[in-house]
């Protein structure tokens, strides 16, 4: 994934302090949530579902310092529902 590791570490540290095990769990939860939201974006049945999935993904990315994912999710939210290029861009930002 393209992200600022310093920003993610800072976000995790602010959330859990000095607990590496919990930080690892939160990071794993981030990747699981991101994958779920990307799948929801890809399967969105209409404009409302599309926009909701994109904005949730953007918020998640912002919370963890995943800047490229945040930018791609923002662009997806402004794209036409079902835009395969937008879905590909968010997938690329997390791979």
C-alpha positions as CSV (number, residue, x, y, z in Angstrom):
1,X,0.0,0.0,0.0
2,X,1.1,3.5,-0.7
3,X,0.9,5.3,2.6
4,X,3.0,7.5,4.9
5,X,4.3,5.0,7.5
6,X,5.0,7.9,9.9
7,X,1.4,9.1,9.7
8,X,0.1,5.6,10.3
9,X,2.4,5.0,13.2
10,X,1.4,8.4,14.7
11,X,-2.3,7.6,14.4
12,X,-1.8,4.2,16.0
13,X,0.3,5.6,18.7
14,X,-2.2,8.3,19.5
15,X,-4.9,5.6,19.6
16,X,-3.2,2.9,21.7
17,X,0.0,4.4,23.2
18,X,2.9,2.0,23.5
19,X,1.1,-1.3,22.8
20,X,2.6,-2.9,19.7
21,X,0.2,-5.9,19.8
22,X,-2.9,-3.6,19.8
23,X,-1.3,-1.4,17.1
24,X,-0.8,-4.6,15.0
25,X,-4.5,-5.6,15.6
26,X,-5.6,-2.1,14.5
27,X,-3.5,-2.1,11.4
28,X,-4.9,-5.6,10.5
29,X,-8.4,-4.2,11.1
30,X,-7.6,-1.3,8.8
31,X,-6.6,-3.6,5.9
32,X,-9.7,-5.8,6.5
33,X,-12.0,-2.7,6.6
34,X,-10.4,-1.2,3.5
35,X,-10.8,-4.4,1.5
36,X,-14.5,-4.6,2.6
37,X,-15.1,-1.0,1.6
38,X,-13.4,-1.4,-1.8
39,X,-15.6,-4.5,-2.4
40,X,-18.7,-2.4,-1.5
41,X,-17.5,0.3,-3.9
42,X,-17.1,-2.2,-6.7
43,X,-20.5,-3.7,-6.1
44,X,-22.4,-0.4,-5.5
45,X,-25.9,-0.7,-6.9
46,X,-26.4,3.0,-7.4
47,X,-25.1,6.5,-6.8
48,X,-25.9,6.6,-3.1
49,X,-24.2,3.3,-2.4
50,X,-21.2,4.3,-4.5
51,X,-20.8,7.7,-2.8
52,X,-21.2,6.2,0.7
53,X,-18.6,3.5,0.0
54,X,-16.1,6.0,-1.4
55,X,-16.5,8.5,1.5
56,X,-16.2,5.8,4.2
57,X,-13.1,4.5,2.5
58,X,-11.7,8.1,2.4
59,X,-12.4,8.6,6.1
60,X,-10.8,5.3,7.0
61,X,-7.7,6.2,4.9
62,X,-7.5,9.6,6.5
63,X,-7.6,8.1,10.0
64,X,-4.6,5.9,9.3
65,X,-2.5,8.2,7.2
66,X,-3.0,6.2,3.9
67,X,-2.7,9.4,1.8
68,X,-2.8,7.8,-1.6
69,X,-5.8,5.7,-0.7
70,X,-7.5,8.8,0.7
71,X,-6.8,10.7,-2.6
72,X,-8.1,7.7,-4.7
73,X,-11.2,7.3,-2.6
74,X,-11.9,11.1,-2.9
75,X,-11.6,10.8,-6.7
76,X,-13.9,7.8,-6.7
77,X,-16.5,9.7,-4.7
78,X,-16.6,12.3,-7.5
79,X,-16.5,9.8,-10.3
80,X,-19.6,8.3,-12.0
81,X,-21.0,5.2,-10.1
82,X,-19.5,2.0,-11.5
83,X,-16.4,3.8,-12.9
84,X,-13.9,0.9,-13.2
85,X,-10.9,3.2,-13.4
86,X,-11.9,4.6,-10.0
87,X,-12.2,1.2,-8.5
88,X,-8.9,0.2,-10.0
89,X,-7.2,3.3,-8.6
90,X,-8.4,2.5,-5.0
91,X,-7.3,-1.1,-5.4
92,X,-3.9,0.1,-6.6
93,X,-3.6,2.4,-3.6
94,X,-3.9,-0.4,-1.2
95,X,-1.8,-3.1,-3.0
